[in-house]
């Protein structure tokens, strides 16, 4: 079992930054690839980033274009998503995901002037 809890969302102006955290419980966290997804109103959920268990391999959605960085601290059972140069189009609920159908409750990110 893996339980995921996101935090760090909020409201920022365009060009601003946020750091999201995904705190996990469960002994198998360190062997799981962890993903961040997002869903904007009226749109399908889309992959933002993923990170392998060791942290050595990462992947990003095409729209990220170098603005976001995913990282993890297995000792703290936490995955982070550093988001820079935020745009209004980044406004969405951001979810943490682990394979096996594990999802967090989501954290809202709003980018607006």
C-alpha positions in Angstrom: 0.0 0.0 0.0 1.1 3.5 -0.8 -0.6 6.7 0.4 0.2 10.0 -1.2 -0.4 13.5 0.1 0.4 16.5 -2.0 1.2 20.0 -0.7 2.7 23.3 -1.8 0.1 24.5 -4.2 -1.1 28.1 -4.2 -1.6 31.2 -6.3 1.2 32.9 -8.0 1.7 35.5 -10.7 3.0 34.6 -14.2 6.7 34.0 -14.1 6.6 32.9 -10.5 7.7 29.7 -8.9 6.2 27.0 -6.7 7.5 23.8 -5.1 5.1 20.9 -4.8 5.7 18.0 -2.4 4.3 14.5 -2.5 4.7 12.8 0.8 4.2 9.0 0.8 3.6 6.4 3.4 4.3 2.7 2.8 7.4 0.6 2.7 7.5 0.2 -1.1 7.8 3.9 -1.9 11.5 3.5 -2.7 10.9 1.0 -5.4 8.2 2.9 -7.1 8.4 5.3 -10.0 6.4 8.3 -9.0 4.6 10.7 -11.4 3.1 14.1 -11.2 0.0 14.7 -13.3 -2.2 17.7 -13.7 -5.8 18.4 -14.7 -7.2 21.7 -15.7 -10.9 22.4 -15.8 -12.5 20.8 -18.8 -9.3 19.1 -19.9 -8.0 15.6 -19.6 -5.4 14.7 -17.0 -1.9 14.9 -18.4 1.5 13.7 -17.4 3.8 16.5 -16.0 6.9 14.5 -14.9 8.1 11.1 -13.6 11.1 9.9 -11.7 12.5 6.5 -11.3 13.0 4.8 -7.9 16.7 5.8 -7.8 16.1 9.3 -9.0 18.5 8.8 -11.9 15.9 8.8 -14.6 13.3 11.5 -15.1 10.9 12.4 -17.9 8.7 15.4 -18.6 5.7 16.4 -20.6 6.5 18.3 -23.8 5.0 21.5 -22.4 7.4 21.6 -19.5 10.3 22.8 -21.7 12.9 22.9 -19.0 10.8 24.9 -16.5 10.1 22.2 -14.0 12.3 19.8 -12.1 11.2 16.6 -10.4 13.3 15.1 -7.6 12.9 12.7 -4.8 14.3 12.0 -1.3 13.7 8.3 -0.6 14.7 8.7 3.0 11.9 11.2 3.5 9.6 9.3 1.2 8.9 12.5 -0.6 8.9 13.6 -4.3 9.2 17.2 -5.2 8.2 19.2 -8.3 10.0 22.6 -8.6 8.1 24.7 -11.0 9.6 27.9 -12.4 8.5 30.4 -15.0 4.9 29.5 -14.4 2.3 30.5 -17.0 -1.5 30.9 -16.7 -1.8 27.6 -18.8 -0.1 25.8 -15.8 -3.2 26.4 -13.7 -4.6 23.0 -12.7 -4.9 20.6 -9.9 -1.6 18.7 -9.6 -1.7 15.0 -8.5 0.9 12.6 -7.3 0.7 9.1 -8.7 2.3 5.7 -8.1 1.8 2.7 -10.3 -0.9 0.4 -9.0 -3.6 3.0 -9.0 -2.3 5.1 -6.1 -3.3 8.8 -6.3 -3.1 11.7 -3.9 -6.0 14.1 -3.3 -4.3 16.9 -5.4 -3.1 20.4 -4.8 -4.4 23.4 -6.7 -2.0 25.6 -8.6 -3.3 28.9 -9.9 -1.2 31.2 -12.1 -2.8 34.6 -12.6 -2.0 38.3 -12.6 
